[in-house]
């Protein structure tokens, strides 16, 4: 009798654990390449969503992999929220070093074809550069 109760619970826990492992950015089966480290500025771009503008001029739209909400890790989001509360501006951008993982490309109205999720971030600070008013 005890075995009949424990086995279904064990299977349920294992299914949740395997599902949770697939929910991270770097473990998504939807990735189209290897995760790489970039330096850049992360923030909201009006009309587009969250973008990462790398130091080499690339603009990447940050999205979660399909069937996931793993677009930005919790620690990076906490830094972003900290700087929003510190400056009183919701549209503050943060700078740092981010490990991004590529997702399938698709064109959008702004011509951005690079999509990625962020696996991790470090050296995060408020972006001191003037805001981009072209968007």
N, C-alpha and C positions, 0 to 999 in steps of 0.2 A: 504494500500500500504506500509506504513512504517513497519507494522508488518511482511510483506512478505520479507522485506530486513533484518530486525533485527534478525528474527528467524534463517535463515540459517547461518548468521554470528555467532550467539551465539552457535549454534551446532558445527560449525567449531572450535571455540575457545575451547569449552568443549572437543572435540575430541583430540585437540592438548594437552590440559592440562592433560587428562587422559593418553595419550601416553607418555608424558614427565614424569609423575609419575612412570610409569613402567620402565623407562629407567635407574633409579638409581640402584646401586649395591644391596642395601639391600631390594629393592622392587621387584626384579626380581622373576618371578614365577619359574625360573629354579634352584633356590637355593635348596640344598639337606639337609640343616640343619640350625641351628641358627648361627648368626654372633657371633664371639668371638674376644676378644682382645689378641694380641700376641706382644711380643717384638722381633725385628729382624733387618735384613739387607736386603734392597731392592735394586735391580739393574739388569743390563743386564748380562745374562750369555750367552756367545758365543755359538751359535748353538741351543739355547733353547728359548730365549726371556727373558722377565722380570721374575725374580724369587724372592721369599721372603725366606730367610734362617732364621728360628726362633732360638731364643736363646737355645731352647731345641734340636736343630739338625734337625728339620723337614725342608724339602725343598718343597716349594709350587710354582707351576707355576701360574702366575697371568694372567688371561684372562678376557675378557668382557663376561657377560652373552649373550646368543643368542639374536639377534636382538637389540643389544645395543653397545654402545662404553664406557660404564661405568666400565672400568677396574681399573682405578686409579683416585681418585677425583682430581679436579683442584688444590686445595691447596697443596696436596702432590706432584703433578707434578711440581708445581712452586718451591717448596723447592728443588726438585731434579735438576731442571734446574739451580737454583741459585748455587748449589754446583758444577754443571758441569762448569758453567761460572767462578766460583771462583777458581777452581783448574785447569781449562783448559783440563780436561779429560772427555770424553763422557762416559767412562765406570765406573765412580765413583759410589759407592754404598752409600746409605744413611741408617742411623739407626733410629729407633724410635719405637713408640708403634702404632700398626696398628689394626684397626678393620677389620677383613676379613670375608667374607661370602662364604661358600663352594659351589662349582659348581660340576656337575657330574664328576666322575673320569674316567680317561682313561689312558692307558699305552702309553708311548712314548719311544723314543730311549734312553733316559737317565734313564729310570726306575722311573721317577716321576709319581706318580698316583694321587697326590693331586692338585686340581685346585681350585682357588678362585678369587674373585674380592675384591678390597680394598674399604671399605665404608668410612673410615676416617683414619687420622693419626695425631699424636702429638709427641712432644719432638724430632723433627727431626734434625739430625746433619749429618755431613759427617762421613762415616765409616773409622775409623783410623786403622783397622786391615789390615794386608798384603793381597793382592789379592790372590784369589784361582787360582792357575795356572794348576790345574788338568783338567780343562775343555778345 
